[in-house]
Amino acid sequence: MSTTETIWLGIGFLGQGIFFARWVVQWVASERNAESRVPIVFWYMSVIGGLITLAYAIYRRDPVFIAGQSVGSFVYLRNLMLISRAQRTGPRAPVEGPALSSRSTGAPPRVAGE
């Protein structure tokens, strides 16, 4: 294996390592709060790990890997934009969705704007 290949392999593992570590961060945050939490550092690690992994995928010229990491990176950046906006303007009232229906939680239904 050439030196260039070894370096790119290291870059690929670095990206995957950062990308995996975000789940550890999320898990620890959830355990500390005794409920599911996604800290902002999760999204930063997603962007950094995703972009490093995307660079590796481009080097490897893998269209499946490139497509997956490209779309993911947009999602992670969008989440950071939404978090930033909420911090500037204040959080919006949560709107009940199918996964959070009052039937599944036992709570009374919420109406948007309450």
Backbone torsions as a table, in degrees:
resi	resn	phi	psi	omega
1	MET	NA	135.0	-178.4
2	SER	-75.9	165.4	178.2
3	THR	-61.6	-40.5	179.0
4	THR	-61.4	-45.3	178.4
5	GLU	-61.5	-41.0	179.8
6	THR	-63.9	-42.7	178.2
7	ILE	-62.2	-46.6	-179.7
8	TRP	-66.0	-34.2	175.7
9	LEU	-63.5	-41.6	176.0
10	GLY	-62.3	-41.3	177.5
11	ILE	-62.0	-43.8	179.1
12	GLY	-61.4	-44.4	178.4
13	PHE	-67.5	-35.5	176.6
14	LEU	-60.9	-48.4	178.9
15	GLY	-59.7	-45.4	179.2
16	GLN	-65.8	-36.1	178.6
17	GLY	-63.8	-45.2	177.6
18	ILE	-64.4	-42.6	-179.4
19	PHE	-62.5	-40.7	178.0
20	PHE	-69.9	-40.9	-176.1
21	ALA	-60.5	-25.5	179.2
22	ARG	-61.9	-33.2	178.3
23	TRP	-69.7	-34.8	176.3
24	VAL	-64.2	-44.2	178.4
25	VAL	-59.6	-44.6	-179.6
26	GLN	-65.4	-41.9	179.7
27	TRP	-62.4	-47.1	179.6
28	VAL	-61.8	-43.9	179.0
29	ALA	-61.5	-40.4	179.6
30	SER	-67.5	-42.2	179.5
31	GLU	-64.2	-40.3	179.9
32	ARG	-64.7	-31.5	-177.6
33	ASN	-99.3	-3.2	-178.5
34	ALA	56.7	29.0	173.8
35	GLU	-161.4	160.9	-177.4
36	SER	-65.0	126.4	178.6
37	ARG	-135.0	145.2	174.8
38	VAL	-124.9	96.6	-178.6
39	PRO	-70.2	156.7	-177.6
40	ILE	-59.6	-31.2	179.0
41	VAL	-61.8	-27.9	175.6
42	PHE	-56.4	-44.9	-177.6
43	TRP	-71.7	-37.4	176.2
44	TYR	-64.4	-42.5	177.7
45	MET	-64.9	-34.2	177.1
46	SER	-62.9	-45.8	180.0
47	VAL	-64.2	-50.3	-176.6
48	ILE	-63.4	-51.4	179.3
49	GLY	-61.9	-41.0	179.6
50	GLY	-64.2	-42.5	-179.6
51	LEU	-70.5	-37.5	176.6
52	ILE	-65.1	-43.2	178.8
53	THR	-66.3	-36.0	175.6
54	LEU	-61.8	-42.6	177.6
55	ALA	-59.1	-43.0	178.0
56	TYR	-63.2	-43.3	179.4
57	ALA	-62.6	-39.2	177.6
58	ILE	-64.5	-43.9	177.4
59	TYR	-58.3	-41.9	-179.1
60	ARG	-76.4	-12.7	-178.2
61	ARG	58.1	46.5	-179.1
62	ASP	-102.6	102.1	-174.4
63	PRO	-63.3	-33.1	179.3
64	VAL	-67.7	-47.4	179.4
65	PHE	-64.0	-40.9	178.8
66	ILE	-62.4	-47.5	-178.8
67	ALA	-61.5	-45.9	-178.7
68	GLY	-62.7	-45.9	-178.8
69	GLN	-71.6	-32.7	178.8
70	SER	-64.7	-50.1	-179.5
71	VAL	-63.5	-44.2	179.1
72	GLY	-57.6	-43.0	-179.0
73	SER	-60.6	-38.7	177.0
74	PHE	-64.3	-40.4	179.4
75	VAL	-63.7	-45.0	-179.0
76	TYR	-64.2	-42.9	178.3
77	LEU	-64.2	-39.6	179.3
78	ARG	-63.0	-41.1	177.1
79	ASN	-61.8	-41.1	177.2
80	LEU	-64.1	-37.3	177.2
81	MET	-64.5	-43.1	179.7
82	LEU	-65.2	-40.3	178.1
83	ILE	-64.3	-43.1	179.6
84	SER	-62.0	-43.4	179.4
85	ARG	-63.2	-43.0	-180.0
86	ALA	-63.7	-35.5	179.1
87	GLN	-69.6	-31.8	178.8
88	ARG	-78.2	-39.0	-172.6
89	THR	-107.0	-9.2	-176.1
90	GLY	94.6	151.5	-177.2
91	PRO	-70.3	148.7	175.6
92	ARG	-87.6	156.2	176.9
93	ALA	-65.8	136.3	179.1
94	PRO	-67.4	144.1	178.0
95	VAL	-108.2	133.2	-177.9
96	GLU	-68.2	133.5	176.9
97	GLY	-122.0	178.2	-177.3
98	PRO	-57.4	-37.8	-178.0
99	ALA	-74.7	-16.5	-177.4
100	LEU	-116.7	28.5	-176.5
101	SER	-63.5	152.0	-178.7
102	SER	-64.0	-26.2	178.0
103	ARG	-65.9	-36.9	-177.6
104	SER	-81.5	-23.8	-177.4
105	THR	-103.5	-17.9	-177.4
106	GLY	82.4	-1.1	-178.6
107	ALA	-88.1	155.8	175.4
108	PRO	-65.2	149.1	-178.9
109	PRO	-62.3	143.2	177.3
110	ARG	-99.9	145.5	177.1
111	VAL	-109.5	136.4	179.7
112	ALA	-56.2	136.0	178.5
113	GLY	96.0	-8.4	178.3
114	GLU	-74.4	NA	NA
